[in-house]
Structure formats: C-alpha cells, structure tokens
Amino acid sequence: MAVHGTTEATAVRTPNRGLRWLRRNIVAIAGLCTLGYLILPNIVVMVFSFNKPNGRFNYQWQRFSTDAWRDPCGVADLCGSLGLSLQLALWATVGATVLGTMIAFALARYRFRARSGVNTLIFLPMAMPEVVMAASLATLFLNMGIPFGFWTILIAHIMFCLSFVVTAVKARVMSMDPRLEQAAQDLYASPVQTFLRVTLPIAAPGIASGALLSFALSFDDFIITNFNAGSTVTFPMFVWGSAQRGTPVQINVIGTAMFLVAVVCVVVGQLAGARKRSKRS
C-alpha cells in the first residue's frame, strides 16, 4: 500500500511540475515563437540568395551557388535603383527629423491656440491608409503642375515620415525633467548651452529612434512612391517590376545584406547601451 501511494503521489506531482514550468516560461516561449515567425521570411531570403535557378524565377531550390554574391549588380538598373532609394531615404530622414523635432518641442513645451488641431493633423498620416495619402499628394502635384520624379517622391516621404518623428521625439521631451534645464540656467548657462549640453542629449534617444524609423519607412515604401514617382524607379518598385518578369537572385542578395546590416546595428546599439549602464552602476 505504501508503495502504491508513493507512485500515485509521484504521478500527481509530475504534471503539476510540468504545468508550473509552463506557466513560468509561457511568455518566453510565446516571444520566441513570435520572433521565429518574424525572422522566418528573412531566413528564406537568405537561403535563396545562394540558389542558382534554372529559369527566371527564384522560387524553387535548384543548387548551391555564390555567383549572385560575387556580382550583386549583375542585373541592369538594380544598383541604380538601390542607390536612389538610399539617397531618398537619407534626405527624407534628415528633413523629417529636423522638422519633426522642432514640431515636437513646440507641441510639448508651448501653449498656442491651434495646438490641439496641430496634434490631430500630426496623427492623421499615421491613421490614414497610405493609398489615400498617395492619391492626395499625386492630385496636388498634378494641379500644381509639378513634374513627377525625385523631388515629388522626397516631399511625399518627408510628409509621411514626419508624424512618426514627432511622436517619438514628443514622448521623449514630455518625459524630461524641467528642473535639469533650470539647474543649468542657475549655473549661468546660456540658452544655447542649455539646449546643446542638457536638452539635446536627453532628447537624443527619441530623435535617433524617429530618424531610424523614418529611414526604414522611406526606403521600404512602395504605395506612396508608386503614385508620385513618374518614370523614376526606386528599389521597391524595381523588386515589384522584377516579380512580374522573373525574380533575379541578386534581389535576395541585397535583401540579405540589408538584413545583416540592420542586425549588426541593433547588436552594436544594445552593446553600447549595456556598456553605458554598467559604467553608471
């Protein structure tokens, strides 16, 4: 009887132990599953960048090859469209970051009559479907007689990215302690010195996050660009056009390289942040 009772107690404890372990790690398991789901397309792109397809479409694995990595610009106009997208993303990031930072400081620090209306207008591009904004901008450029091309795409990208910069910077500015700036002024710092040495370093993480988000959104955008590009071809438009005729392996090479660069930037940022926190502690 004693042996039978011990066996039943062990059988009861084993499921309970498994349930306790599952409850403790359910969040980590869900996070890992979500991360794997998000990274899986990038892994597929990375694998097929080493494929050598028999036909025009790179959708089925044939055999391993590094030819596309040795000649990433082997497809006509591929690197040209990539360079144009990088140039547009860079200038759109600069314009949206400068304008968005000034707007965020104005909305967070000053009270004026149209403040609530400006707040509403700032959030409209984030809530509005991209196709609506793209069609509206295209109509505006047509009515003003502005030819479609590089500048219309740049203006559209700055307007689209502006809301994201304002949101990121405004959240950071509103969380700042105003006593830090008052302390700098009590120590006879001029307004410019206070801004450069106190305000700007504290707001820098929000500005950086807004700038990085703007760069990613501008480089990746297709809908707004397609409505306002005219005959100009950016990298997303090149990828879409190539998918109709045949997908070259070099597109997977460029996508893999961009993914690896993004991962390296994130890892470096995390290591730098961890190093700063360890120095403070």
N, C-alpha and C positions, 0 to 999 in steps of 0.2 A: 504493500500500500504506500509506503513512504517513497519507494522508487517511482511509482505511478504518479504520485502527487508532485514530485520534483520535475518529472517530464512535462506534466501539464503546466506547471509554473514557468518552465523554460519556454514552452511554446507560446505562452501568453506574453512573456517579456520580449521575445524576438520581434513580433510585429510592431509592438509599441516602440521598440528601439528604432526600427526602420521608419516609422511614422515621425518620430521625434527628429531623426536626421533629415527627413524630407522637409519638415516644417522649418528647420533651421537654415536649410540651403535652397529653399524654393525660389527665393529672389535671385540668388546667384545662378541657379540653373536656368531660370527664365531669361536672365540677362545674357548668358552665354548662348542660348538658343536664338535670341533676337540678333545678337552680334553675328552669329554664324549665318543667319538668314540674310543679313545686310551685306556681308562680305562675300557670300557665295557667287554673285554675278561678277565681282572683280576677279575672283579666282578663275572662273570660266574664261574671262577675257585674257587673263594672264596665260593660261594653258594654251589657248588657241593662238596666242601670239607666236608660238613655236610650231604651228601647224604649217604644212605645205599642201594646200588643197589641189585637187586635180582640175577643178573648174574655177569659175569666177567667184563662187560663194564659199565663204569660210564658215560653214555651219556644221560640217561633219569632220571628225578627226581622220586624217589620212596617214601622215607620217611626220616624224620629228624633223625640224629644220630650223636653222638660225639665219636663214637668208634675209628675212624681213628685219631682223635686228641689225644686220650688217649694212642694210640700205633702207633706213626708215623713210627717206624722202624719195623712194623709188617710184612712187605714184605721182603723176603730174598734178600740180597745184595743191598737194596735201600739205606740205610745209608752208606754202604761201598762205593758205587759209589758217593754219595754226598760228603763224606769226601775226596775222591780222587779228585773230581772236585774243591773243595775248596782249597786243597793243591796245585794243579796245578795252579789255578788262583792266589794264593798268591805268589808263586815263579815266575810265569810269570810276575806278576805285578812288583815285585822287580827287576827282570832282565831287563825288558823293560823300567822301569822308570830310572834306573841308566844309562843304555846305551843311551836311548833316550835323557836324559837331557844333557849328555856330547856331543852328536852329535848336539843337538840344539844350545848349546853355541858355539860350533866350527863353525857351519854354520852361526850363527848370528854375531859373533864377529871377525872372522878371514877370511882373504882372502888367498886362495890357488888355485893351478892350476886346480884341479878336483872338485872345489866347485859346479859348475853348474851341472856336471854329478852326483854328490852325491845327490843333490837336486832332480834330476829326478828319481834316483833309490829309494829314500826315499818314493816318492809318488806312485811308481808303485804298491806296495801291496794294497794300498787303491783303486786304479782304476782297478786292475786286479780281475777277478772273483775268488772266493775262491776255486772253483774246480780246476782251473789251478794251483794255488799255492800249493794246497794239492797234486795233482798228481806229480808236480815237486819235492816237498820235499820227497814224497814216493819213487820216482825214485832215488833221491840222496842217501837216506838211504839204498836202496837195492843195489846200485852199490858200496857203501862203506862197505857193509856187517854189518851194524848196526842193531841189532835186534829191532823190534818194541816193544814199551812199554812206560813206564813213561817218559823216557828221550827224546825219539823222539817226544812225544806229547809236552813236555816242550819246546824243541828247536823250534818246529813249532809255538807254541803260542807266544813265545818271538819275533820271526821274524814277525809274523802277527801283534802284538800289537805295535811294535817299531815305525811304521810310525805315528800312532795316538799320541804317546807321543811326538815325535819330532815336529809334527805340533802344538800341544798345547803349548809346552814349548817355541818353537821358536817364536810364535806370542807374547808371554808374554815378552820374552827377547828383541825382537826388539822394543817393546813399552817403554822400560825402558829409563829413562833419564841418560845418562852417567855422567852428572855433579854431581849426587849424589855420585858416586864412587870416582870421582875426589875430592869432598869435604872431603870424609873420608880419602883419602890419604894425603890431605893437613893437616889434623888433626893428622898426624903421625900414621895412622892405617896401619898395615902390610897387605900384600895381602890376607893372610888367614882371618884376622879380617874383612877386607872389604867384602870378599865373604860371611862370616858367618853372619855378622851383617847388611849388606846392600843389597848385590846382592841376596842372598838366600831368605831372607824374601819377597823381591819384586817378585821374580820368583816363590814363593811357590804356589800361586793360580794356575798357569799354570801346575806346577808339580803335584799338587793334582788332578786337572781335568784329566790330562793324566793318572795318576795312577788309578783313579776310572774307567775311560773308559777302561783301559786295563783289570782290574779285571772283569768288566761286559762282555767284549768281550771274554775273555778266558773261563770264567765259562759257557757262553752260547754257545760256538762254537760246532758245530756238524760236518760240512763237513771236515774241516782240521783234526779234531780229528779222524774221522772215517777212513780216508785214512792212518793215521800214528799210530793208536792205537794197531794194532795187536789183541791180546786177552784181552787187558785192556779195562775195561768198565767204562766210566765216566757217570755222571748223565744224560746229554742229550742223550747219547747212550742208557742208561737204559730206559729212557722215550720212545724213539723210538722203542726199542725192546718190551717194555710192550704193546705198542699200537697195536702190531701185535697179541698178545695173550689175551689181556684184560687189561684195564687201572685200576689199583688199586686206591682207594680213597686217599691213603697216598701220591700219587704224587700231588694231589690237595692241600693237607695239606702243603707239602714242598713248593709248589709254592706260596701259600697264605702267609706263614711265610716269604719267601724271599721278597715278595712284601711289606709287612708291615715293614720289616726292612729297605728296601730302602726308603719308605715314611718317616719313623722316621729320617733317616739320612739326608734326604733333608730338613725336617722341622727344625731339630736342626741346620743345616748349615745356613738356612735362618734366624733363630732367632739370631744366633751368629753374622752373618753379620749385621743384623739390630741393634743389641746392640752396635757393634763397631762403626757403622755410627752415632748412637745417641750420643755416647761419644765424637766423634770428633766434632760434631756440638755443 
